[in-house]
Amino acid sequence: MKGLTARQSEVLEFIKRYIESNSYAPAVRDIANAFGITVKAAHDHLKALERKGAIHSSEGISRSTGVVGFNTSPSVETIAIPVLGNTAAGQPILAEENKDYELHIPTSLVSGKGPYFALHVEGDSMIDAGILDGDLAIIKQAGSANNGEIVVVRVGEENRVTLKRYYLTNSAIELRPANPKYGSIYSKDVTVIGKLHMIIRDYGH
C-alpha cells in the first residue's frame, strides 16, 4: 500500500469505524458530511485510496467498498433506493431530475426486489399512523392498492403528490389522513404510485 496523506488516513479510519458500526460501508455523502467537504472531494479521496490499494470496490465507490486487510462481519447486501425531492406539478414523480441522492439499506429490510423509492414526509397529516414531519418514507412502487393501505398517489390535474390511506368508494376514491385536524380528499382522478413499506426517522436533529 502506497503512503497515504493525513486526510486520506482520516477518511480510511472513518470508513473502518463506519463498517464496524453498521456492517456496511459509508456512502460518499456520508463521508462528505463527516468531514465537512463536498461530495466531489470525498469521491476524490476514495478514488485515491483505491488507487493506493487501501480500499477495494466491486461496483465502484459505493456501499460495496471494503478496506483491504480489514476483517469485519460478513458483508451485508444492500439495495440503492432513490430519494426524491419536491415534485413539480405535471412532472413524473420518478423523473431522474427529482432524485436528490440514493439511500443504501440492507436488503433484509425490504421484501422482494422492489423497485422502491423514498420521499421526505411533509406536514402532520399522518401523525396518528406514526408518520411524522421530516420522516423518510420508503415506498414500494405499485399501480393499485387495497382499502386501508397507506399509499403515495398523484391527485387531479395538478398532479399533486400525497401520502394517505386509500379507500375506494362507490363514487370516488377517498384519501384519508391520520389526523383529525384534516379532512379526507375525494377524487376520481387518482393514480397510485406506490405503497408505504417502512419509515426511517432521524433522531439526531
C-alpha positions as CSV (number, residue, x, y, z in Angstrom):
1,M,0.0,0.0,0.0
2,K,1.4,3.4,-1.0
3,G,1.8,6.1,1.6
4,L,-1.4,8.0,2.5
5,T,-1.8,11.7,3.2
6,A,-3.1,12.7,6.6
7,R,-6.6,13.3,5.3
8,Q,-6.6,10.1,3.4
9,S,-5.7,8.2,6.6
10,E,-8.5,10.0,8.4
11,V,-11.0,9.0,5.7
12,L,-9.8,5.4,5.9
13,E,-10.2,5.3,9.7
14,F,-13.7,6.8,9.3
15,I,-14.6,4.0,6.8
16,K,-13.4,1.4,9.2
17,R,-15.3,2.8,12.1
18,Y,-18.5,3.1,10.0
19,I,-18.2,-0.5,8.8
20,E,-17.7,-1.7,12.4
21,S,-20.9,0.2,13.5
22,N,-23.1,-0.5,10.5
23,S,-21.8,-3.7,8.8
24,Y,-21.6,-1.8,5.5
25,A,-19.5,1.0,4.1
26,P,-20.5,4.7,4.2
27,A,-21.8,6.4,1.1
28,V,-19.8,9.2,-0.5
29,R,-22.3,11.7,1.0
30,D,-21.8,10.2,4.5
31,I,-18.0,10.9,4.2
32,A,-18.6,14.4,2.8
33,N,-20.9,15.2,5.8
34,A,-18.5,13.7,8.3
35,F,-15.5,15.9,7.1
36,G,-17.4,19.0,6.0
37,I,-16.3,18.6,2.4
38,T,-18.0,18.4,-0.9
39,V,-19.3,15.1,-2.4
40,K,-16.7,15.5,-5.2
41,A,-13.9,16.0,-2.7
42,A,-15.0,12.9,-0.8
43,H,-15.2,10.9,-4.0
44,D,-11.7,12.1,-4.9
45,H,-10.3,10.8,-1.6
46,L,-12.0,7.4,-2.1
47,K,-10.6,7.1,-5.6
48,A,-7.1,8.0,-4.3
49,L,-7.5,5.3,-1.5
50,E,-8.5,2.8,-4.2
51,R,-5.5,3.7,-6.4
52,K,-3.2,3.3,-3.4
53,G,-4.6,-0.2,-2.6
54,A,-6.2,0.8,0.7
55,I,-9.8,0.0,-0.3
56,H,-11.5,-2.0,-2.9
57,S,-14.9,-1.8,-4.5
58,S,-16.7,-4.4,-6.7
59,E,-19.1,-1.9,-8.1
60,G,-17.4,1.4,-8.0
61,I,-17.2,3.6,-4.9
62,S,-20.4,2.6,-3.1
63,R,-21.7,0.6,-0.2
64,S,-19.7,-2.3,-1.7
65,T,-16.5,-0.6,-0.7
66,G,-14.2,-2.7,1.6
67,V,-11.0,-2.0,3.4
68,V,-8.0,-4.1,2.4
69,G,-6.9,-6.3,5.2
70,F,-9.7,-5.2,7.5
71,N,-11.9,-8.1,8.6
72,T,-15.5,-7.4,9.7
73,S,-18.6,-9.4,9.9
74,P,-19.9,-11.0,6.7
75,S,-20.7,-8.3,4.1
76,V,-24.3,-7.1,4.0
77,E,-26.0,-6.9,0.7
78,T,-27.7,-3.5,0.2
79,I,-30.2,-2.0,-2.2
80,A,-30.0,1.5,-3.7
81,I,-33.2,3.5,-3.2
82,P,-33.6,6.9,-4.9
83,V,-34.6,9.6,-2.5
84,L,-36.8,12.1,-4.3
85,G,-37.1,15.8,-3.7
86,N,-40.1,18.0,-4.2
87,T,-42.0,17.0,-7.3
88,A,-43.1,19.8,-9.6
89,A,-46.7,19.8,-10.8
90,G,-47.0,17.9,-14.1
91,Q,-43.7,16.2,-13.7
92,P,-43.5,12.5,-13.2
93,I,-42.6,11.7,-9.6
94,L,-39.9,9.2,-10.6
95,A,-38.2,11.5,-13.1
96,E,-34.4,11.5,-12.9
97,E,-34.4,15.2,-12.2
98,N,-36.3,14.7,-9.0
99,K,-33.7,12.4,-7.4
100,D,-31.7,14.1,-4.6
101,Y,-29.5,11.1,-3.8
102,E,-29.5,7.3,-3.3
103,L,-30.1,5.7,0.0
104,H,-28.4,2.3,0.5
105,I,-30.1,0.0,3.0
106,P,-29.7,-3.7,3.7
107,T,-31.8,-6.0,1.5
108,S,-33.0,-7.7,4.7
109,L,-35.2,-4.7,5.4
110,V,-37.1,-4.8,2.2
111,S,-39.2,-7.6,0.7
112,G,-38.5,-8.7,-2.8
113,K,-36.6,-6.6,-5.3
114,G,-39.0,-3.7,-5.4
115,P,-38.5,-1.3,-7.1
116,Y,-38.5,1.2,-4.3
117,F,-38.2,4.9,-3.9
118,A,-38.2,7.3,-0.9
119,L,-39.9,10.6,-0.1
120,H,-39.4,13.0,2.7
121,V,-42.7,13.4,4.7
122,E,-44.0,17.0,4.9
123,G,-46.6,18.0,7.5
124,D,-48.5,16.2,10.2
125,S,-51.5,14.8,8.3
126,M,-50.5,11.1,9.1
127,I,-49.3,11.6,12.6
128,D,-51.7,9.2,14.2
129,A,-50.3,6.5,11.9
130,G,-46.9,7.2,13.5
131,I,-45.7,9.1,10.4
132,L,-44.1,12.5,11.4
133,D,-42.9,15.6,9.5
134,G,-39.4,15.0,8.3
135,D,-39.6,11.2,8.3
136,L,-38.2,9.4,5.2
137,A,-40.9,7.1,3.8
138,I,-39.7,4.1,1.8
139,I,-42.2,3.3,-0.9
140,K,-42.6,0.2,-2.9
141,Q,-43.8,1.0,-6.4
142,A,-47.3,-0.2,-7.2
143,G,-50.1,0.7,-9.5
144,S,-53.0,-0.3,-7.3
145,A,-53.9,-0.6,-3.6
146,N,-56.4,-2.2,-1.2
147,N,-58.6,-0.3,1.2
148,G,-56.8,0.9,4.3
149,E,-53.3,0.8,2.8
150,I,-51.1,3.8,3.1
151,V,-50.1,4.9,-0.4
152,V,-48.4,7.6,-2.3
153,V,-50.7,8.9,-5.0
154,R,-50.9,11.6,-7.6
155,V,-54.2,13.5,-7.5
156,G,-56.0,15.7,-10.0
157,E,-54.8,17.7,-12.9
158,E,-52.3,19.4,-10.7
159,N,-50.6,16.1,-10.2
160,R,-50.3,16.8,-6.5
161,V,-48.5,14.0,-4.7
162,T,-49.7,13.0,-1.2
163,L,-49.3,10.2,1.3
164,K,-52.7,9.0,2.7
165,R,-54.8,5.9,3.5
166,Y,-56.6,4.6,0.4
167,Y,-60.3,3.8,0.3
168,L,-62.3,3.0,-2.9
169,T,-65.9,4.1,-2.5
170,N,-68.9,3.9,-4.9
171,S,-68.5,7.4,-6.2
172,A,-64.8,8.3,-5.8
173,I,-61.5,7.4,-4.1
174,E,-61.1,8.6,-0.6
175,L,-57.6,9.6,0.6
176,R,-57.9,9.7,4.4
177,P,-55.5,11.4,6.7
178,A,-54.5,10.1,10.1
179,N,-55.0,13.4,11.9
180,P,-58.5,14.7,13.0
181,K,-57.4,18.2,12.1
182,Y,-57.7,17.4,8.4
183,G,-60.5,16.1,6.2
184,S,-60.3,13.4,3.5
185,I,-59.6,14.1,-0.1
186,Y,-62.2,12.7,-2.5
187,S,-61.3,12.4,-6.2
188,K,-61.9,10.2,-9.2
189,D,-58.6,11.3,-10.7
190,V,-56.2,9.4,-8.5
191,T,-53.1,7.5,-9.7
192,V,-51.5,5.1,-7.2
193,I,-47.7,5.3,-7.4
194,G,-46.6,3.1,-4.5
195,K,-47.4,1.6,-1.1
196,L,-45.7,2.6,2.2
197,H,-43.1,-0.1,3.1
198,M,-41.3,1.5,6.1
199,I,-40.4,4.8,7.8
200,I,-36.9,5.9,8.6
201,R,-36.6,8.6,11.3
202,D,-33.6,10.6,12.2
203,Y,-33.5,11.5,16.0
204,G,-30.3,13.4,15.6
205,H,-31.8,16.8,14.8
